[in-house]
Amino acid sequence: MKTKYEANTSEFEYDELKPCPFCGHTADYYFKGNNYTKRIECKIKCDNKFCRATIVSATLRNNEEWIGICSIDIWNSRITK
């Protein structure tokens, strides 16, 4: 299922965030930076106050959608045995 995500200067549609791989709670997507700063950062964080698993991806490029998609792909990847 696709979800709409917002960056500072753009919107994009991509895969929905999976639940936290550690506790199963939902996760929130945060975006920081813009085309005028040198650092663009995307953070995905578990909303369970006892877990707070977090990933942070950052880039120096001005491509907000690219860093957002990379972060979502990392969060949604699961190791299977």
C-alpha positions as CSV (number, residue, x, y, z in Angstrom):
1,M,0.0,0.0,0.0
2,K,1.2,3.5,-0.9
3,T,1.3,6.5,1.5
4,K,1.9,10.2,0.9
5,Y,5.0,11.6,2.7
6,E,6.0,15.3,3.0
7,A,9.4,16.8,2.9
8,N,10.0,20.5,3.4
9,T,9.6,21.5,-0.3
10,S,8.0,18.4,-1.9
11,E,5.7,15.5,-1.5
12,F,6.1,12.0,-2.7
13,E,4.2,8.7,-2.6
14,Y,5.9,5.5,-1.5
15,D,5.4,2.2,0.4
16,E,3.7,2.4,3.8
17,L,6.0,2.1,6.9
18,K,6.0,-1.3,8.5
19,P,5.6,-1.6,12.3
20,C,8.7,-1.5,14.4
21,P,10.7,-4.7,14.0
22,F,11.4,-4.9,17.8
23,C,8.1,-4.1,19.5
24,G,5.5,-4.1,16.7
25,H,4.3,-0.5,17.3
26,T,3.7,2.0,14.5
27,A,6.5,4.3,13.4
28,D,6.6,8.0,12.5
29,Y,8.4,9.7,9.6
30,Y,10.3,13.0,10.3
31,F,12.0,15.2,7.8
32,K,14.5,18.0,8.5
33,G,16.4,20.4,6.2
34,N,15.7,22.1,3.0
35,N,17.3,23.2,-0.3
36,Y,19.1,26.1,1.5
37,T,20.9,24.0,4.1
38,K,23.7,21.7,3.4
39,R,22.3,18.7,5.3
40,I,19.0,17.0,4.6
41,E,17.9,14.4,7.1
42,C,15.1,11.8,7.3
43,K,14.3,10.1,10.6
44,I,12.0,7.1,11.2
45,K,11.2,6.5,14.8
46,C,9.1,3.9,16.7
47,D,6.3,5.7,18.7
48,N,6.5,3.3,21.7
49,K,8.0,5.3,24.5
50,F,9.8,2.2,25.9
51,C,11.3,1.2,22.5
52,R,12.1,4.3,20.4
53,A,14.0,2.4,17.8
54,T,15.2,5.0,15.3
55,I,17.0,5.2,12.0
56,V,18.5,8.4,10.6
57,S,19.6,8.9,7.0
58,A,21.2,12.1,5.8
59,T,22.6,13.5,2.6
60,L,24.2,16.7,1.3
61,R,22.2,16.5,-1.9
62,N,19.1,18.5,-2.6
63,N,17.0,15.4,-3.4
64,E,14.5,15.1,-0.6
65,E,12.5,12.3,-2.2
66,W,15.6,10.2,-2.7
67,I,16.6,10.3,1.0
68,G,13.0,9.7,2.1
69,I,12.7,6.6,-0.1
70,C,16.1,5.2,1.1
71,S,15.0,5.7,4.7
72,I,11.7,3.9,4.2
73,D,13.4,1.0,2.3
74,I,15.9,0.6,5.2
75,W,13.1,0.7,7.9
76,N,10.9,-1.7,6.0
77,S,13.7,-4.3,5.3
78,R,13.5,-7.3,7.5
79,I,16.0,-10.1,7.9
80,T,14.5,-13.5,7.3
81,K,16.1,-16.8,8.2
